[in-house]
């Protein structure tokens, strides 16, 4: 027998997963339903462990390194969309892994970033553990394939120490295309 609080909690959990599906419609392009569900569950887990509510998620900057109005959600979708286009053009990459890796490459930023009043800053956790590492941990905890976790941990400077898979190379370059353009627009 289920309790009302248990039903409410389950409904709330389903509502959060639905919200992330709306934030990231690219998840519908993943053919493996277990992988698609794991992507959504990873974002949900990251939000639960962070200080961010659903409204905040739509306004977090994608980087603290340059002054930009581009949000983490916009950046994540842009990287994913660029990577999907390249993967489809090439035809020799695992598209499900590309999409999942693109959607999750910065999921650890929910833990890396915190608040100081109304300002977004590096959190205590973020000072000690960068987002590729915390994101990797989240993907392992939600049971995603190691290949997807590899994309998450190797998309940034941490990836210079490992041999990236072709899918990880793609996400790495799409991520830096978006970052470098934001940096150039700022005049740096």
N, C-alpha and C positions, 0 to 999 in steps of 0.2 A: 504494500500500500504506500503510495506517495503522499507526502505531506504537501500542504499548500506552499510552504516556503521552499520545498524542494522543486515543486513545479514552477514557482516564480523564478527561482535561481536558474533552472534549465531554460525557461523562456527568455530570461535576460541574457543568458549565454548565447542562445540562438539569435537573439536580436543583435548582439555584438558581432557575431559572424556575418550576419546579413549586412550590417553597416560596412564592414571591411570589404565585402563583396561589391558593395556600391562604390566604395572608395577606389577599388581596383578591379574594374570590369575585365581587365586582361586575364584575370584568373579563370574566366569562362573559356579561354582558349586552350587551357591545359586539358589534354585528353584523359589523363589518369585522374579519376575522381578522388582517389586517396591522396594524391599529391596536391591537388587543388585544395582539398579540405585541410591538409597540413599547412599550406601557406597561410590560410585564413586563421587557423589555430595558433600559428606562430605570432602573427600580428596581435591577436587577442591576448596571448600570454605576455608579450612585451608590454602592451598597454596596462595589463593588470599589475605588472611589476614596476610601473613607472608612475610619475606624478601627473600624467596627461589624461584629460578626459576627451571625449569624442569631439567636442568643439575645438579644444586645443590642437588636436591632431591635424586639423585643417589649416593651422596657422603657424606651425613650427617651421622655422627656416631650414632649408636643406643643408646649410653649412653655417658655421660660425666663423669661418676663415675669411669670408668676404661679405660685404654688406649687400644683401640681395633680398628682393621681395618674393623670390621663388620659394615655394614651400617644399617640405619633405615629400608630401604626397605628389605634387607636380613633378618634382625631380624623379621620384621613383617611377612614375608612369612614363615619363619621357625616356629614361634609360631603358625601361622595359620595351617600349614601343620601337625605339631605335634598334635594339638588339633583335627584336622579333623580325623586323624588316630585313636586317642583314642575314639572320639565320634562314629566313625563307628564301632569300636570294641565293644563298650558298647551297642549301639543300642537304648539307652533310653534317649538321649539328643536331643534337637532341633538343627539339623545340620546347618540350615540356620543361626540361632543365633550364633552358635559357629564360623562359617566362618566370618560372619559380625563382631562379637566381636573381633576375632583374627586380622582381617584386620584393625580394627579401634582402637584397644586398645592404641596405641601410637600416634594417629593422632594429639593430642594436642602438641606433641613435636615440630611441625612446628611453634607453637606460643611460646613454652617454650624456644626454642633455637634461638639465633641470631648470629650476626657476629661482631667480633672485628678485622677488617682487614681481614686476611685470616683464622683466628681462629674461631671455633665454640664455643660459650659461652652461658651462661644463658642470656636470654633477660631480659629487664626490666619487661615485662609481666611475664616471667618465674620465676623471683624472687618473684613475688607476688601471682601467681596462678600456681600450678603444672599442668602438662599435663593431669592427669586423670580428673581434674575439667574442664579445657578448652576443652578437648575432649568431655566430657559429654555435655557441652554447644553447641558445634558444632553439635553433633548428635541430640540434641533436636531441634535446629534451622532448621535442614534439615528434620525433621519430622520422624525420625527413631523410631521404637518401643521402649518403655521404657525398655524392657528386654535387648535390645542391648546397650542402654545408660547405664544401670546398669553394664554391663560387663566392659564398658570403665572406669567408675568412680571407680569401685571396684577392678580392676585388681592389684592395688598396695597397698601401706600402707593405703590409704583412705578406702579400703575395710575391714580393720580390725574393723571398726565401724558399719558395717551392716551385715546382714545375706545374704551371697552370694548365688545366684542361682547355681545349678549344672554346668551350662554353664560358669558362672563367676569363679567358683572354677577351672575349667579346664583351662581357659585362664590364670588365676593367676599363676597356677603351671607351665604351659608351658613357660610363660614369665620368671619366675625365674629359670627354667632349663637352658634356653639360657643365662641369665645374669650370673648365678653362674658358668657355664662352662667358659664363657669369663673371669670372675674374677679369676678363678683357673688357666687358661692359662697364665694370667698375673703374677701369683705367689702370689696373695693375699689370 
